[in-house]
Amino acid sequence: MLKDLVAFGRQLFALARKSQEHEADIKELREDLKDVRVKFDELAFEVKQLALELRHQRAEAEKDREILMLRLENALLKHDRALPPGPSES
């Protein structure tokens, strides 16, 4: 009977120790999770910033293409309205 009581006491002590270890592990995991969440939020912010910058660059590139097309059209119109060359001297 005493042997059973001692074995039960050891098991109880081992369970209490494991419970404390698990609580410490859980606490550590929660801290890690907080760090991961902070890093994830920072990463999400950076991705949003990059997306915004990409949209801005696309809009600027579209404006630049439009300006180049207008310049080309203007140059062609000026070329078409130029005076014909004078009579050739032969």
C-alpha distances in whole Angstrom, upper triangle without the diagonal:
4,5,5,6,9,10,11,12,14,15,16,18,20,21,22,24,26,27,29,30,31,33,35,36,37,39,40,41,43,45,46,47,49,51,51,53,55,56,57,59,61,61,62,65,66,67,68,71,72,72,75,76,77,78,81,82,83,85,86,87,89,91,92,93,95,97,97,99,101,102,103,105,107,108,109,111,113,113,115,117,118,122,123,125,128,131,131,133,135
4,5,5,6,9,10,10,12,14,15,16,18,20,21,22,24,25,27,28,30,31,33,34,36,37,39,40,41,43,45,46,48,49,50,52,54,55,56,58,60,60,61,64,65,66,68,70,71,72,74,75,76,78,80,81,82,84,86,86,88,90,91,92,94,96,97,98,100,101,102,104,106,107,108,110,112,113,114,116,118,121,123,124,127,130,130,132,134
4,5,5,6,8,10,11,12,14,15,16,18,20,21,22,24,26,27,28,30,31,33,34,36,37,38,40,42,43,44,46,48,48,50,52,53,54,56,58,59,60,62,64,64,66,68,69,70,72,74,74,76,78,79,80,82,84,84,86,88,89,90,92,94,95,96,98,99,100,102,104,105,106,108,110,111,112,114,116,119,120,121,125,128,127,130,131
4,5,5,6,8,10,10,12,14,15,16,18,20,21,22,24,25,26,28,30,31,32,34,36,37,38,40,41,42,44,46,47,48,50,52,52,54,56,57,58,60,62,62,64,66,67,68,70,72,72,74,76,77,78,80,82,82,84,86,87,88,90,92,93,94,96,97,98,100,102,103,104,106,108,109,110,112,113,117,118,120,123,126,126,128,130
4,5,5,6,9,10,10,12,14,15,16,18,20,21,22,24,25,27,28,30,31,33,34,35,37,39,40,41,43,45,46,47,49,51,51,53,55,56,57,59,61,61,63,65,66,67,69,71,71,73,75,76,77,79,81,82,83,85,86,87,89,91,92,93,95,97,98,99,101,102,104,105,107,108,110,112,113,117,118,119,123,126,125,128,130
4,5,5,6,9,10,10,12,14,15,16,18,20,21,22,24,25,27,28,30,31,33,34,36,38,39,40,42,43,44,46,48,49,50,52,54,55,56,58,59,60,62,64,65,66,68,70,70,72,74,75,76,78,80,81,82,84,85,86,88,90,91,92,94,96,97,98,100,101,102,104,106,107,109,111,112,116,117,118,121,124,124,127,128
4,5,5,6,9,10,10,12,14,15,16,18,20,21,22,24,26,27,28,30,31,32,34,36,37,38,40,42,42,44,46,47,48,50,52,52,54,56,57,58,60,62,63,64,66,67,68,70,72,73,74,76,78,78,80,82,83,84,86,88,88,90,92,93,94,96,98,99,100,102,104,104,106,108,109,113,114,115,119,122,121,124,125
4,5,5,6,9,10,10,12,14,15,16,18,20,21,22,24,25,26,28,30,31,32,34,36,36,39,40,41,42,45,46,46,48,50,51,52,54,56,56,58,60,61,62,64,66,67,68,70,71,72,74,76,77,78,80,82,82,84,86,87,88,91,92,93,94,96,98,99,101,102,103,105,107,108,112,113,114,118,121,120,123,125
4,5,5,6,9,10,10,12,14,15,16,18,20,21,23,24,25,27,29,30,31,33,34,36,37,39,40,41,44,45,46,47,49,50,51,54,55,56,57,60,61,62,64,65,66,68,70,71,72,74,76,76,78,80,81,82,84,86,87,88,90,92,92,94,96,97,98,100,102,103,104,106,108,111,113,114,118,120,120,123,124
4,5,5,6,8,10,10,12,14,15,16,18,20,21,22,24,26,27,28,30,32,33,34,36,37,38,40,42,43,44,46,48,48,50,52,53,54,56,58,59,60,62,64,64,66,68,69,70,72,74,74,76,78,79,80,82,84,85,86,88,90,91,92,94,95,96,98,100,101,103,105,106,109,111,112,115,118,118,120,122
4,5,5,6,8,10,10,12,14,15,16,18,20,21,22,24,25,26,28,30,31,32,34,36,36,38,40,41,42,44,46,46,48,50,51,52,54,56,57,58,60,61,62,64,66,67,68,70,72,72,74,76,77,78,80,82,83,84,86,87,88,90,92,93,94,96,98,99,100,102,104,107,108,110,113,116,116,118,120
4,5,5,6,9,10,10,12,14,15,16,18,20,21,22,24,25,27,29,30,31,33,35,35,37,39,40,41,43,45,46,47,49,50,51,53,55,56,57,59,61,61,63,65,66,67,69,71,72,73,75,76,77,79,81,82,83,85,87,88,89,91,92,94,95,97,98,100,102,103,107,108,109,113,116,115,118,120
4,5,5,6,9,10,11,12,14,15,17,18,20,21,23,24,26,27,29,30,32,33,34,36,38,39,40,42,44,45,46,48,49,50,52,54,55,56,58,60,61,62,64,65,66,68,70,71,72,75,75,77,79,80,81,83,85,86,87,89,90,92,93,95,96,97,99,101,102,106,107,108,112,115,115,117,119
4,5,5,6,8,10,10,12,14,15,16,18,20,21,22,24,26,27,28,30,32,32,34,36,37,38,40,42,42,44,46,47,48,50,52,53,54,56,58,58,60,62,63,64,66,68,68,70,72,73,74,76,78,79,80,82,84,85,86,88,89,90,92,94,95,97,99,100,103,105,106,109,112,112,114,116
4,5,5,6,9,10,10,12,14,15,16,18,20,20,22,24,25,26,28,30,31,32,34,36,36,38,40,41,42,44,46,46,48,50,51,52,54,56,56,58,60,61,62,64,66,67,68,70,71,72,74,76,77,78,80,82,83,84,86,87,89,91,92,93,95,97,98,102,103,104,108,111,110,113,115
4,6,5,6,9,10,10,12,14,15,16,18,20,21,23,24,25,27,29,30,31,33,35,35,37,39,40,41,43,45,46,47,49,51,52,53,55,56,58,60,61,62,64,65,66,68,70,71,72,74,76,77,78,80,82,83,84,86,87,89,90,92,93,95,97,98,102,103,104,108,111,110,113,115
4,5,5,6,9,10,11,12,14,15,17,18,20,21,23,24,26,27,28,30,32,33,34,36,38,39,40,42,44,44,46,48,49,50,52,54,55,57,58,59,61,63,64,65,67,69,70,71,73,74,75,77,79,80,81,83,85,86,87,89,90,91,93,95,96,100,101,102,106,109,109,111,113
4,5,5,6,8,10,10,12,14,15,16,18,20,21,22,24,26,26,28,30,31,32,34,36,36,38,40,41,42,44,46,47,48,50,51,52,54,56,57,58,60,62,62,64,66,67,68,70,72,73,74,76,78,79,80,82,83,85,86,88,89,91,93,94,98,99,100,103,106,106,109,110
4,5,5,6,9,10,10,12,14,15,16,18,20,21,22,24,25,26,29,30,31,32,35,35,36,39,40,41,42,45,46,47,49,50,51,53,55,56,57,59,61,61,63,65,66,67,69,71,72,73,75,77,78,79,81,82,84,85,87,88,90,92,93,97,98,99,103,106,106,108,110
4,5,5,6,9,10,10,12,14,15,17,18,20,21,23,24,26,27,29,30,32,33,34,36,38,39,40,42,44,45,46,48,49,50,52,54,55,56,58,60,61,63,64,65,67,69,70,71,73,75,76,77,79,80,82,83,85,86,87,89,91,92,96,97,99,102,105,105,108,109
4,5,5,6,9,10,10,12,14,15,16,18,20,21,22,24,26,27,28,30,32,32,34,36,37,38,40,42,43,44,46,48,48,50,52,53,54,57,58,59,61,63,63,65,67,68,69,71,73,74,75,77,78,79,81,83,84,85,87,89,90,94,95,96,100,103,102,105,107
4,5,5,6,8,10,10,12,14,15,16,18,20,20,22,24,25,26,28,30,31,32,34,36,36,38,40,41,42,44,46,46,48,50,51,52,54,56,57,58,60,61,63,65,66,67,69,71,72,73,75,76,78,79,81,82,83,85,87,88,92,93,94,98,101,101,103,105
4,5,5,6,9,10,10,12,14,15,17,19,20,21,23,24,25,27,29,30,31,33,35,35,37,39,40,41,43,45,46,47,49,51,52,54,55,56,58,60,61,62,64,66,67,68,70,71,72,74,76,77,78,80,82,83,85,86,88,91,93,94,98,101,100,103,105
4,5,5,6,9,10,11,12,14,15,17,18,20,21,23,24,26,27,29,30,32,33,34,36,38,39,40,42,44,45,47,48,49,51,53,54,55,57,59,60,61,63,64,65,67,69,70,71,73,75,76,77,79,80,82,83,85,86,90,92,93,96,99,99,102,103
4,5,5,6,9,10,10,12,14,15,16,18,20,21,22,24,26,26,28,30,31,32,34,36,37,38,40,42,42,44,46,47,48,50,52,53,54,56,57,59,61,62,63,65,67,68,69,71,72,73,75,77,78,79,81,83,84,88,89,90,94,97,96,99,101
4,5,5,6,9,10,10,12,14,15,16,18,20,20,22,24,25,26,28,30,31,32,34,35,36,38,40,41,43,44,46,47,49,50,51,53,55,56,57,59,61,62,63,65,66,68,69,71,72,74,75,77,78,80,81,83,86,88,89,93,96,96,98,100
4,5,5,6,9,10,11,13,14,15,17,19,20,21,23,24,26,27,29,30,32,33,35,36,38,39,40,42,44,45,46,48,50,51,52,54,55,57,59,60,61,63,65,66,67,69,70,72,73,75,76,77,79,81,82,86,88,89,92,95,95,98,100
4,5,5,6,9,10,11,12,14,16,17,18,20,21,22,24,26,27,28,30,32,33,34,36,37,39,41,42,43,45,47,48,49,51,53,53,55,57,58,59,61,63,64,65,67,69,70,71,73,74,75,77,79,80,84,85,87,90,93,93,95,97
4,5,5,6,9,10,10,12,14,15,16,18,20,20,22,24,25,26,28,30,31,32,34,36,36,38,40,41,42,44,46,47,48,50,51,53,55,56,57,59,61,62,63,65,66,68,69,71,72,73,75,77,78,82,83,85,88,91,91,94,95
4,5,5,6,9,10,10,12,14,15,16,18,20,21,22,24,25,27,29,30,31,33,34,36,37,39,40,42,43,45,46,48,49,50,52,54,55,56,58,60,61,62,64,65,67,68,70,71,73,74,76,77,81,83,84,87,90,90,93,95
4,5,5,6,9,10,11,13,14,15,17,18,20,21,23,24,26,27,29,30,32,33,35,36,38,39,41,42,44,45,47,48,49,51,53,54,55,57,59,60,61,63,64,66,67,69,70,72,73,75,76,80,82,83,86,89,89,92,94
4,5,5,6,9,10,11,12,14,15,16,18,20,21,22,24,26,27,28,30,31,32,34,36,37,38,40,42,43,45,46,47,49,51,52,53,55,57,58,59,61,62,63,65,67,68,69,71,73,74,78,79,80,84,87,87,89,91
4,5,5,6,9,10,10,12,14,15,16,18,20,21,22,24,25,26,28,30,31,32,34,36,37,39,40,41,43,45,46,47,49,51,52,53,55,56,58,59,61,62,64,65,67,68,70,71,73,76,78,79,83,86,86,88,90
4,5,5,6,9,10,11,12,14,15,17,18,20,21,23,24,26,27,29,30,32,33,35,36,38,39,40,42,44,45,46,48,49,51,52,54,55,57,58,60,61,63,64,66,67,69,70,72,75,77,78,82,85,85,88,90
4,5,5,6,8,10,11,12,14,15,17,18,20,21,23,24,26,27,28,30,32,33,34,36,37,39,41,42,43,45,47,48,49,51,52,53,55,57,58,59,61,63,64,65,67,69,70,74,75,76,80,83,83,85,87
4,5,5,6,8,10,10,12,14,15,16,18,20,21,22,24,25,26,28,30,31,32,34,36,37,38,40,41,43,45,46,47,49,51,52,53,55,56,57,59,61,62,63,65,67,68,72,73,74,78,81,81,84,85
4,5,5,6,9,10,10,12,14,15,16,18,20,21,22,24,25,27,28,30,31,33,34,36,37,39,40,42,43,45,46,48,49,51,52,54,55,56,58,60,61,62,64,66,67,71,72,74,77,80,80,83,85
4,5,5,6,9,10,11,12,14,15,17,18,20,21,23,24,26,27,29,30,32,33,34,36,38,39,41,42,43,45,47,48,49,51,53,54,55,57,58,60,61,63,64,66,69,71,72,76,79,79,82,84
4,5,5,6,9,10,11,12,14,15,16,18,20,21,22,24,26,27,28,30,31,32,34,36,37,39,40,42,43,45,46,47,49,51,52,53,55,57,58,59,61,63,64,67,69,70,74,77,77,79,81
4,5,5,6,9,10,10,12,14,15,16,18,20,21,22,24,25,27,29,30,31,33,35,36,37,39,40,41,43,45,46,47,49,51,52,53,55,57,58,59,61,62,66,68,69,73,76,76,78,80
4,5,5,6,9,10,11,12,14,15,16,18,20,21,23,24,26,27,29,30,32,33,34,36,38,39,40,42,44,45,46,48,49,51,52,54,55,57,58,60,61,65,67,68,72,75,75,78,80
4,5,5,6,9,10,11,12,14,15,16,18,20,21,22,24,26,27,28,30,32,33,34,36,37,39,41,42,43,45,46,48,49,51,52,53,55,57,58,59,63,65,66,70,73,73,76,78
4,5,5,6,9,10,10,12,14,15,16,18,20,21,22,24,25,27,28,30,31,33,34,36,37,39,40,42,43,45,46,47,49,51,52,53,55,57,58,62,63,64,68,71,71,74,76
4,5,5,6,9,10,11,12,14,15,17,18,20,21,23,24,26,27,29,30,31,33,35,36,37,39,41,42,43,45,46,48,49,51,52,54,56,57,61,62,64,67,70,70,73,75
4,5,5,6,9,10,11,12,14,15,17,18,20,21,23,24,26,27,28,30,32,33,35,36,38,39,41,42,43,45,47,48,49,51,53,54,55,59,61,62,66,69,69,72,74
4,5,5,6,9,10,10,12,14,15,16,18,20,21,22,24,26,26,28,30,31,32,34,36,37,38,40,42,43,45,46,47,49,51,52,53,57,59,60,63,67,67,69,71
4,5,5,6,9,10,10,12,14,15,16,18,20,21,22,24,25,27,29,30,31,33,35,36,37,39,40,42,43,45,46,47,49,51,52,56,57,59,62,65,66,68,70
4,5,5,6,9,10,11,12,14,15,17,18,20,21,23,24,26,27,29,30,32,33,35,36,38,39,41,42,43,45,46,48,50,51,55,57,58,62,65,65,68,70
4,5,5,6,9,10,10,12,14,15,16,18,20,21,22,24,26,27,28,30,32,33,34,36,37,39,40,42,43,45,46,48,49,53,55,56,60,63,63,66,68
4,5,5,6,9,10,10,12,14,15,16,18,20,21,22,24,25,26,28,30,31,32,34,36,37,39,40,41,43,45,46,47,51,53,54,58,61,61,64,66
4,5,5,6,9,10,11,12,14,15,16,18,20,21,23,24,26,27,29,30,31,33,35,36,37,39,40,42,43,45,47,50,52,53,57,60,60,63,65
4,5,5,6,9,10,11,12,14,15,17,18,20,21,23,24,26,27,29,30,32,33,35,36,38,39,41,42,44,45,49,51,52,56,59,59,62,65
4,5,5,6,9,10,10,12,14,15,16,18,20,21,22,24,26,27,28,30,31,33,34,36,37,39,40,42,43,47,49,50,53,57,57,60,62
4,5,5,6,9,10,10,12,14,15,16,18,20,21,22,24,26,27,28,30,31,33,34,36,37,39,41,42,46,47,49,52,55,55,58,60
4,5,5,6,9,10,11,12,14,15,17,18,20,21,23,24,26,27,29,30,32,33,35,36,38,39,41,44,46,48,51,54,55,58,60
4,5,5,6,9,10,11,12,14,15,17,18,20,21,23,24,26,27,29,30,31,33,35,36,38,39,43,45,46,50,53,53,56,59
4,5,5,6,9,10,10,12,14,15,16,18,20,21,22,24,25,27,28,30,31,33,34,36,37,41,43,44,47,51,51,54,56
4,5,5,6,9,10,10,12,14,15,16,18,20,21,22,24,26,27,28,30,31,33,35,36,40,41,43,47,50,50,53,55
4,5,5,6,9,10,11,12,14,15,17,18,20,21,22,24,26,27,29,30,32,33,35,38,40,42,46,49,49,52,55
4,5,5,6,9,10,10,12,14,15,16,18,20,21,22,24,26,27,28,30,32,33,37,38,40,43,47,47,50,52
4,5,5,6,9,10,10,12,14,15,16,18,20,21,22,24,26,27,29,30,31,35,37,38,42,45,45,48,50
4,5,5,6,9,10,11,12,14,15,16,18,20,21,22,24,26,27,29,30,34,36,37,41,44,45,48,50
4,5,5,6,9,10,11,12,14,15,16,18,20,21,22,24,26,27,29,32,34,36,39,43,43,47,49
4,5,5,6,9,10,11,12,14,15,16,18,20,21,22,24,26,27,31,32,34,37,41,41,44,46
4,5,5,6,9,10,10,12,14,15,16,18,20,21,22,24,26,29,31,33,36,39,40,43,45
4,5,5,6,9,10,10,12,14,15,16,18,20,21,23,24,28,30,32,35,38,39,42,45
4,5,5,6,9,10,10,12,14,15,16,18,20,21,22,26,28,30,33,37,37,41,43
4,5,5,6,9,10,10,12,14,15,16,18,20,21,25,26,28,31,35,35,38,40
4,5,5,6,8,10,10,12,14,15,16,18,20,24,25,27,31,34,34,38,40
4,5,5,6,8,10,10,12,14,15,16,18,22,24,26,29,33,34,37,39
4,5,5,6,9,10,10,12,14,15,16,20,22,24,27,30,31,34,37
4,5,5,6,9,10,10,12,14,15,19,20,22,26,29,29,33,35
4,5,5,6,9,10,11,12,14,18,20,22,25,28,29,33,35
4,5,5,6,9,10,11,12,16,18,20,24,27,28,32,34
4,5,5,6,9,10,11,14,16,18,21,24,25,29,31
4,5,5,6,9,10,14,15,17,20,23,24,28,30
4,5,5,6,9,12,14,17,20,23,25,28,31
4,5,5,6,10,12,15,18,21,23,26,29
4,5,5,9,10,12,16,19,20,23,26
4,6,8,9,12,16,18,20,24,26
4,6,9,12,15,18,20,23,26
4,6,9,12,15,17,20,23
4,6,8,12,14,17,20
4,6,9,11,15,17
4,7,8,11,14
4,6,9,12
4,6,9
4,6
4
